Structures are given as C-alpha cells and as structure tokens.
Amino acid sequence: MRQSPLFSGILYLLLGILFTYFAVGSVRDEGWGFFSYLLVILATFDLGAGLRMINFHYKLKRTQKK
C-alpha cells in the first residue's frame, strides 16, 4: 500500500520539528558545533520536504477534481 503525500508531508514536518528541538537543545548546552549544524541542516531539509509534499497533495487533489 502506498502512502499519500499528505501523510508523508506530515511525517516530514514532525521530523523537522523534532530535529529543530534537538538542535536548540544542543546549541543551548554545548554551543555551535558540528552536531548542531547537522541537526539544523536535517531540520531544514525535512521541513522543506514536508511543505513540498503537502503542497503536492493539494495540487494533485485539485487536478483530480477537474
């Protein structure tokens, strides 16, 4: 069974929020190090992918409706 783009998008958004939370905690505790930058990059990619997937879901629905 295939996952819908909406489910994947929400999953990516949740992962992006989780990575952001860990990045903030890492910077607060240890300062800006390699691990902090890695978490910020992962959060950015996941949030961007999540928004693109949700946008794709609504575009696909609109196209199927016509």
C-alpha positions as CSV (number, residue, x, y, z in Angstrom):
1,M,0.0,0.0,0.0
2,R,1.3,3.4,-1.0
3,Q,1.4,6.3,1.4
4,S,-0.3,9.5,0.5
5,P,1.7,12.7,0.0
6,L,-0.2,14.3,2.9
7,F,0.8,11.6,5.3
8,S,4.5,11.7,4.2
9,G,4.4,15.5,4.4
10,I,3.1,15.5,7.9
11,L,5.7,12.9,8.9
12,Y,8.5,15.1,7.4
13,L,7.1,18.1,9.3
14,L,7.1,16.3,12.6
15,L,10.7,15.1,12.0
16,G,11.7,18.6,11.1
17,I,10.2,19.9,14.3
18,L,11.9,17.2,16.3
19,F,15.3,18.0,14.8
20,T,14.8,21.7,15.5
21,Y,14.0,20.9,19.1
22,F,17.2,18.8,19.4
23,A,19.2,21.5,17.6
24,V,18.1,24.2,20.0
25,G,18.9,22.0,23.0
26,S,22.3,21.2,21.6
27,V,23.2,24.8,21.0
28,R,21.9,25.8,24.4
29,D,24.0,23.1,26.1
30,E,27.2,22.9,24.0
31,G,27.2,25.9,21.7
32,W,27.5,25.7,17.9
33,G,29.4,22.6,17.0
34,F,29.3,20.1,14.2
35,F,26.4,18.2,15.6
36,S,24.3,21.4,16.0
37,Y,24.9,22.3,12.4
38,L,24.0,18.8,11.3
39,L,20.7,18.9,13.2
40,V,19.8,22.3,11.7
41,I,20.5,21.1,8.2
42,L,18.4,18.0,8.7
43,A,15.6,20.1,10.1
44,T,15.7,22.4,7.2
45,F,15.6,19.6,4.6
46,D,12.7,17.8,6.5
47,L,10.6,21.0,6.9
48,G,11.1,21.9,3.2
49,A,10.3,18.3,2.1
50,G,7.2,18.3,4.3
51,L,5.9,21.5,2.9
52,R,6.5,20.4,-0.7
53,M,4.7,17.1,-0.1
54,I,1.7,18.8,1.5
55,N,1.6,21.3,-1.4
56,F,1.8,18.4,-3.9
57,H,-1.1,16.7,-2.2
58,Y,-3.4,19.6,-2.6
59,K,-2.3,20.3,-6.2
60,L,-2.9,16.6,-7.0
61,K,-6.4,16.7,-5.4
62,R,-7.2,19.9,-7.3
63,T,-6.2,18.3,-10.6
64,Q,-8.2,15.2,-9.9
65,K,-11.2,17.2,-9.1
66,K,-11.3,18.9,-12.5
